[in-house]
Amino acid sequence: MGSSALGSLVPVTLVLSALLFAALWMRRRLEQGATGGQSVRLTGEHAVHVVTVEGRRWMLGTGPAGPPTLLAELAAAPPEGSGG
């Protein structure tokens, strides 16, 4: 591999790395916005989600075996900006 090929490989690698980072960051932001809360992946097929709708919070479990399952109703979240 010549030095000119290596010289063009470095910028391409940097651009692809930046695009990958941006895609992963965007995915995380979209997942949080779509559920109105947070999601945690347990395995490739299982996850736990905290969903907030009109002040009520639920913990839901999802997996390949069936529909989402209500695991618990959580205490109401403190108002935004309250610092707690």
Backbone torsions as a table, in degrees:
resi	resn	phi	psi	omega
1	MET	NA	126.3	-178.0
2	GLY	-77.0	167.0	-178.9
3	SER	-67.4	-28.7	178.7
4	SER	-70.6	-35.6	177.0
5	ALA	-67.8	-41.3	178.5
6	LEU	-66.1	-37.3	179.5
7	GLY	-64.6	-32.9	178.8
8	SER	-85.9	-17.9	179.5
9	LEU	-72.4	-35.5	-178.1
10	VAL	-63.5	-51.2	179.2
11	PRO	-63.3	-36.9	178.7
12	VAL	-63.7	-42.1	178.3
13	THR	-63.2	-41.8	178.7
14	LEU	-64.1	-42.1	179.3
15	VAL	-65.5	-44.8	179.2
16	LEU	-64.1	-37.9	176.9
17	SER	-64.3	-42.6	178.2
18	ALA	-64.0	-40.7	178.2
19	LEU	-65.4	-40.0	177.3
20	LEU	-62.9	-45.7	177.9
21	PHE	-59.7	-45.1	180.0
22	ALA	-63.3	-40.1	179.7
23	ALA	-65.7	-42.2	178.8
24	LEU	-66.1	-40.5	178.1
25	TRP	-64.2	-43.8	-179.3
26	MET	-65.1	-39.7	178.8
27	ARG	-60.6	-44.8	179.4
28	ARG	-62.3	-43.4	179.4
29	ARG	-63.8	-41.5	-179.7
30	LEU	-68.4	-38.7	178.2
31	GLU	-62.9	-41.8	179.6
32	GLN	-67.6	-40.6	-179.8
33	GLY	-70.0	-34.9	-176.4
34	ALA	-70.9	-34.0	-177.2
35	THR	-94.1	-8.1	-176.6
36	GLY	69.2	21.0	-177.8
37	GLY	-168.2	-137.7	-176.6
38	GLN	-126.5	152.8	175.3
39	SER	-127.6	142.4	175.5
40	VAL	-127.7	122.8	177.5
41	ARG	-83.0	126.9	177.8
42	LEU	-91.3	-43.2	173.9
43	THR	-140.1	-172.4	177.5
44	GLY	-65.6	-21.1	-176.0
45	GLU	-116.7	-12.5	-175.6
46	HIS	-116.6	142.4	179.0
47	ALA	-152.3	156.7	173.4
48	VAL	-118.1	132.6	-177.5
49	HIS	-123.4	141.1	169.5
50	VAL	-107.1	117.6	-175.0
51	VAL	-115.2	133.2	178.3
52	THR	-115.9	125.3	178.0
53	VAL	-135.3	119.1	178.6
54	GLU	48.3	45.1	175.4
55	GLY	85.9	-11.5	178.5
56	ARG	-95.8	140.1	-177.4
57	ARG	-121.1	134.2	178.5
58	TRP	-127.6	148.2	171.6
59	MET	-104.3	120.1	-178.1
60	LEU	-115.6	143.5	174.5
61	GLY	-111.1	137.9	177.9
62	THR	-127.1	149.4	178.9
63	GLY	-167.8	-179.8	-174.8
64	PRO	-77.0	-12.8	-171.9
65	ALA	-80.3	-15.0	-177.7
66	GLY	176.0	-163.9	-178.7
67	PRO	-72.1	167.6	176.5
68	PRO	-56.4	145.7	-178.0
69	THR	-118.6	133.2	175.5
70	LEU	-73.6	116.8	179.7
71	LEU	-91.9	-37.0	-179.0
72	ALA	-167.1	152.7	168.2
73	GLU	-99.3	127.6	-174.8
74	LEU	-97.0	161.8	175.5
75	ALA	-62.7	151.9	179.7
76	ALA	-60.3	142.3	177.9
77	ALA	-72.4	146.5	175.8
78	PRO	-65.1	151.1	178.5
79	PRO	-56.6	144.4	-179.0
80	GLU	-63.7	138.1	179.3
81	GLY	87.3	3.0	-179.3
82	SER	-82.0	-12.1	176.8
83	GLY	79.6	7.5	-177.7
84	GLY	-134.3	NA	NA
